[in-house]
Amino acid sequence: MFYNSTRNSDIKVSSAEAITQGISAEGGLFVPESIPSITLDEVKALGEMNYADRAAYVFKKFLTDFTDAEIHYCTDNAYSVKSFETESIAEISHLFDGTYMLELWHGPTCAFKDMALQILPYFLTTSAKKINLDKKIVILVATSGDTGKAALEGFKDVEGTQILVFYPEQGVSPMQKRQMKTQEGENVGVCALKGNFDDCQNGVKAIFTNEEIKEKLAENSMMFSSANSINWGRLVPQIVYYISSYADLVKGGEIQLGDKINIVVPTGNFGNILAAYYAKHMGIPVNKLICASNINNVLTDFINTGVYDRNRQFYATTSPSMDILISSNLERLLYLMTGRNDETIKDWFGQLAANGRYEVSADVKAKLTEEFCAGFCDDEQTKNTIHEIYEKYSYTCDTHTAVAVKVYEDYKRETGDTTKTVIASTASPYKFSASVLEAVEGGKSELDEYDMVAKLAELSNIPVPSALADLRNKPERFNDSIEKDAMKEYVLKNLGI
Ligand SMILES: *Cc1c(COP(=O)(O)O)cnc(C)c1O
């Protein structure tokens, strides 16, 4: 299996090269040259395996340059009870008749990003070895909260890597700040920036592309790589849990082998729902892929009209990980839907960069509405949904997941579709304790963050994740705070070069 770039189909690299490079040199994203298939018999057989083996089985179809031993080294290290609080890793919980929650948040940072960021470091170091890059991999991350912590936990003490995370001093929640400041591991660094998220991101980008710094790293046997969601190494692990959930539903007798399901995904950067699209096209029987957005509903409009227009107001919501106006993984979907037409992709994404808007062709519009449904809801509806499902089903869900539940309820009412449905549950309710508690109790809480967690534990009957329970007593290790223009020196000093 080789990988092409969405902006140049002639580029052809191995998966090890695609993963170490992260993004193609001309700015395109790597996609596998074909979508491998999985038969229903294979899916059924997966039901008898543990999660790490299911993942390995799927990866062998995509990472054909990896040996079996290399793949198992990655999966066994990433998907074990050492880092996940449930043996099934991706847990299915029955919400109401024919509706299932796929809980993807039992990892070390309580959000679904762990599903990919627990394994990416192993993919990266293995890939680097395979292509004889005998270098230490240096990961720089700019974060608005969740990705930084998940990346830190993933790369913590992984041999041959070093990670440095920058966050905006005033731009993350107190809990997120504490999670990062108390990070453990010998190869990690965390630093606050006197600026906003864009300053962090611009600073990191400038360092990534600075020739002088790159040379300095090379002289010291180091290289930069990226842990963000444009890396194929972050997307492929997400395909696994959709296949795995189908195998579990068959095994549990909830569906018959071959029955179609709907999949609902609370969406921001379009990575998670694109993985579901891949699972479908590999052979998982899927009726509709339902794309749920918050009030930043650029994707709802796009799927319903074929016009992508980011020229609109940006809102900060109670589901912050979906507050996004440019969904980068859409580029991969459109590449597939245009029959891998790199010229068209360059044209559309050029228009997006220049004017913030593009409109797809009539046949792509038709494909979009055939495969996807889209809807959105605002913060008030999100809050009401958390309250309702808590009252009706004694189930506590986080704000992002609630957006998906609400959009699905609307879909079901409008279409009368009774197909069994899997909803991707992307974060632990504890991760957004303040909003969830307010929704459950029907009023704002006066408690501090830790007491809110305790209160939520009483109300929800969900055990507090150990990562959050320990937080109060952990010593802070990282208190550096720097000016925007001091990032370059800080990185070099941190690397000791
Ligand atoms: C990142 C994130 C999302 C959005 O996922 P995408 O792959 O970016 O679409 C949804 N919910 C939570 C909790 C997240 O952290």
The ligand as an ORCA input file, in Angstrom:
! r2SCAN-3c Opt
* xyz 0 1
  C     -11.293     16.750     19.036
  C     -12.635     16.501     19.594
  C     -13.799     16.433     18.777
  C     -13.751     16.686     17.283
  O     -13.142     15.634     16.582
  P     -12.624     15.856     15.086
  O     -11.895     14.607     14.733
  O     -11.715     17.047     15.163
  O     -13.807     16.101     14.225
  C     -15.010     16.126     19.376
  N     -15.111     15.940     20.704
  C     -14.029     16.001     21.521
  C     -14.203     15.790     22.989
  C     -12.754     16.279     21.000
  O     -11.692     16.351     21.830
*
